[in-house]
Amino acid sequence: MEDLGLHKTRKGLARIWHATRYSVDGIKSGWNETAFRQELICAVFLIPCALIIGKSWIEQSLLIGSVIAVMVVELLNTAIESTIDRIGPEWHTLAKRAKDMGSAAVLLTLVWSIATWSGALYAFFSMN
């Protein structure tokens, strides 16, 4: 295992290289979560659609951003859940609260993304 303090001493391209590797490892770990896998598969289809549906770079950015935001929040939720599970398997009010709040964050991001896409699709099809 790599020395955990070593990453603090890296500078320049070495730091960027290692940070990128850790990020890729995080995405690979996310792939093991069903919800993240489903969201990533949807993103593969939705991101190209955003380039077609969005009439300007702002609309395209909002559509793509809403999809990416769901995945980001899902990864953060999984990180919260993993940390709590690492602490211990016993039920605790604060552990439940943290997991519920992470889940609520995912839900709110999904609602925002669905609303954004619904508005864009309505505008796209009603004007064509």
N, C-alpha and C positions, 0 to 999 in steps of 0.2 A: 504494500500500500504506500502511496505517495505521502511524503511528509506534509501534514496539513498546514504548517507554517510557511512552507516553501513558496506557495503561490503569492504570498504577500510581498516577496522580494522580486518577483518578475516585473520587468518593465518592457515597454514597446511591443514589438511583434510577438515576443514570447508570451507576454500576458494576454494579448488578443487571441493568439493561437490556443492557449489553454482554456481561456474563457469560452471560446467557440466550442471546443471539445466538450466542456461541461454542459453547455447549452444543448448540444446534440445528444448527449447522454440523457439530459432531462426530457427531451422530446421522445427518445427511445423508451424511457421509463413511462412516459405518458401513454405511449402506444399500448402498454399493458393494461390500461384502464379503458373499459368499454366505452364510457361516455366520451372520453377524449378521442378515441379511435373513430367513433361515429361522427364527431364534430370535424375531425381532420378530413375524413372521406367527403363529408358535405362541402368542406372548404375547397377541395379539389374541383368540385363542380361549380360552386357558387362564385369563386373568384373570377374565373373566365366569364361567367354570366354577367358579373358586375361591369366588366369592360364593355359588354354589349348593351346592357340596360341603361347604365349611367350615361347621361347626355353631356356631362362635363367631368373634368377631373375631380371636382368637388363631390359630385354624386358618386362617382366611382370610388373615391376615397372613403366616403361614408359607408357605402355598401361593403367594401373590403374590410374596412376598419371594424365594422360591427361583427363580421365573421371572425376576424382575428381576436377581437376582444373576448368573445365567448371561449375560445381556446385558451387564452391567457388566464382568464378567471378560473377555468376548469383546472388548469395546471396548479394555480395557487390553492384552489380548494383541495386538490389531491395532496399538495405539500402540507397543508394544515392537518388533513386527516392522517397522513403518514406520521407526522410529528407526534400527534396525540396518541396514535396507536403504538409508537415507539416508547412513549412514557409508561404505558401500561394498559392492560386489557380491561381493568375494572371500570365499571360505569361511574362517572362523576358528572355532576351538574355543569361544571365549567367546560368539561370536554364535550358534552352534548351541545352546550351553547355555542362553542367555537365551530363544531361541525355543522350545526344548523345554520349559523351565520354564513359559513362558506357556501353551503348549499343555496341559501337565499341569494347570495351574490351571483351565483351561476344562473339562477332563475331570472333575476332582474336583467342580467346581460342578455339572456335568451329572449326575453320579452322585448327589450330594446332592439335587438337584431331583427326579430320577426316584424316589429312595427316598421322599422326602416325599410326592410325588403318589401313589405306589403304596400307601403306608400310608393316606393319606386316602381313596383310592378303595376300598380294601379295607374300611375302617371304614364308609364311606358305603353300600356295597352289601350288606355283611353285616348291617347293622342295619336295612335297609329291607325 
